[in-house]
Amino acid sequence: MVQVKPATASLALGATQSFTATVTGTTNEAVTWSVDGLAGGNASTGTISASGVYVAPQILPTPASVTITAASAADPSATSSAAVTLQSNLLIDIRPASANVLLQASQTFTASVTGPGNPDTDATWMVNGQPGGSPATGTIASSGGDTAVYTAPATPPGVAIEVMAASVADPSKMASANVTVTCPEPDGINPATATLSLGESLGFSAQFCAPAGTAIAWDVNGVAGGNGTYGTIVSTGQDTASYNAPQDIPAGNPVTIHATTQQTPPRTAAAVVTLVSNLIIFLTPPSASTPEGGRVTFTPTVVNSADTTVNWLVEGVANGDAANGQVCVHNSNPCVAPAGPSAAMVDYLAPSTTPTSDPVTLTAVSNADPSREASAQITVTGPVPVSVSVSPAYAFLAASGGTQFQAAVSGTANAAVTWSLALASGPACTAALCGTIDVNGNYVSPAQAPSPNEILATATSVADPTKSGTATIAVTSGAVIEQLLPSSVISGIPVDIPLEIVGVNFVAGSGNGATSILVNGEARATTCDTAQVCFITLDPADLASATTFTMQAQNPGTPAPLSNTAPFVVVAFSATPDVITLTSGAPAATGKDIVVAEPSTNGSGAAPLNVNFAGPLTISGGDTNCALNDAPITVIRPPSGSAVTSICVQGDNLAPGFLYQFSGPSDIGIVVTSLENLFPNLMELDLTISSDTEPGLRTLFITDSSNDKAVATGLLEVE
């Protein structure tokens, strides 16, 4: 009989336990030991020595229990067993517990296995539960008993990564570490910021730490694909898109472009685009004046923008108000305000009374870029008196001919007029003398021209009968003045002016049997070359001062018939000097427009004055010689008193009656004589030079009757 003690035991892996066997019934007390029937045991179940010392295995077997058996050497059938329960009681830890690993980079992990006994401290490694990992999640390989190297995948895995270590001694004992696979570059959009003009396009590319092939969605200010307000964005590739700026700068500029990966969880990157414009806006006219209740039309012009519409303000109020005036759709009556932004012209309607802010400011604000605007200053004046104008102002009609007169009434909403006829002078009108006119201004001339041949058609305002407009009618069966050439001259002209009278039904010739031209009712010596053209001469006395003459043609007869009258104007010439002062602080000046007006029609169309050559003039033996000479012509001052030196000047359209003077002080006397018989347009200038005449170069100025000038620079040098 054999008995093993202890009959049961509980051991940690790798621990030892001594067992004893008591043999009775024989003198041979020897026994043999086995573990789970295997003499001496093995590494999987543990080993037992001949003396009964059991060493538990380092790796937990399955099941986690073994049987220790002692058999009698004298009788092997006599056995006794003990039950041994194996316990791991292991702890496993992994370091580091978490790690950030770049794509395709490596990270070493260490597993620490501890527990009672002498267990196996090696570990097996997994990634997301898969031994050794995979290309998608990364791989892990042991680099020693308790260490392993994790290698991240080539592309972001798209799932959470867990590196796991399991105890070789007891695979149920595991530890894990969290791994975040990161990209070498952060998520982002390139460019991250941009400045873009309205209507322009720009390409963007997105970079994400995301699995290859991950779809990307684009938006502008949170609107998928954008819209007309913020601009639109369209995908052009796996990770690229094209943004097209809107036509108008939106509220809340700049805008934000987002790129978002279509994964869980999504990743988002942003870029900021500042929208700008280089548009320019003009307002025509830049300033205006209108009476109370009047209208002025304004036209906006917007360049460098596809959107040329504007919004209107009057003193900062959209479309204005009754106090400062209103903006109206062009020609709308009553006033209709623009419904929205528009590129069309508008009318400014002045208030019924002069506003407190006068002038008022009308502003056109670009719809595309509200920071760009243009303004006009409008002065609102008092009410405009009623006025009437008639067109045509002059009518030359055949006997029994007809025409339509139109009356325009301003300063009142009542455009009604009454029509009447009268002779410019003489008896009261009858149909035979003046013709007829109806309520609509339709006029029929008489069968024969009256004398004077000047019928007045008058339109009188019904709203204000003190206001009227008149047209002049001449019947072409009698003498008619149609045109004066010139019709005006400058006062103070020192020479005679020939006046050409153009018309019809003159009597050609001169004297009593021909047409005479009356100047303010006084007959002047007249020559009529044809029935259409007569000439008189106006002398300097006529032209001494500003005035208006009445010209009338009188044909021979009893009584002598008169034509219509025509005004001839003598204009006072004046010029007002101005100074444009510029400084470094104000290097430019505005509102300094130079306006040059022709003060009269005299000389219209004539060739300009010009000096061609000049030289000393000598008279010898009755011969007059003009020597061409390079400027300047030298004259010598006498030692005392004065002396006369003659020079000759030739040019285009010169005449002795023009004004000749030298620059500098008025110390050179000039007497001009024509040498036309010697050479066309050749003038003799007799110069009186005194001992007090200022020496130096002098320039000759020649001024004609129309105030046109010819200049000969440095013509004379006084020594």
Secondary structure, DSSP 8 states (H G I E B T S, - for coil): -EEEESSEEEEETT-EEE-EEEE-SSS---EEEEETTEETEETTTEEE-TT-EEE--SS--SSSEEEEEEEESS-TT-EEEEEEEEE---EEEEESSEEEEETT-EEEEEEEEE-SS-----EEEEETTEETEETTTEEEEE-SSSEEEEE--SS--SS-EEEEEEESS-TT-EEEEEEEEE-SS-SEEESSEEEEETT-EEEEEEE-SS-TT--EEEEETTEETEETTTEEEEE-SSSEEEEE--SS--TT-SEEEEEEESSSS--EEEEEEEEE---EEEEESSEEEEETT-EEEEEEEEES-S---EEEEETTEETEETTTEEEEETT-SS----SS-B-S-EEEE--SS--SSSSEEEEEEESS-TT-EEEEEEEEES----EEEEESSEEEE-TT-EEE-EEEEESSS---EEEEEEESSSS---HHHH-EE-TT-EEE--SS--SS--EEEEEEESS-TT-EEEEEEEETTS-EEEEEESSEEETT--S-EEEEEEEES---EESTTS-EEEETTEEE--EESSSSEEEEEE-TTTTSS-EEEEEEEE-SSSS--EEEEEEEEEE------------SSS----S---------STTTT----EEEEEEEEEEETTEEEE----S-EEE---SSSEEEEEEEEEEES--TTSEEEESSSS--EEEEEE-TTTSTTEEEEEEEEETTS--EEEEEEEE-TTS-EEEEEEEEEE-
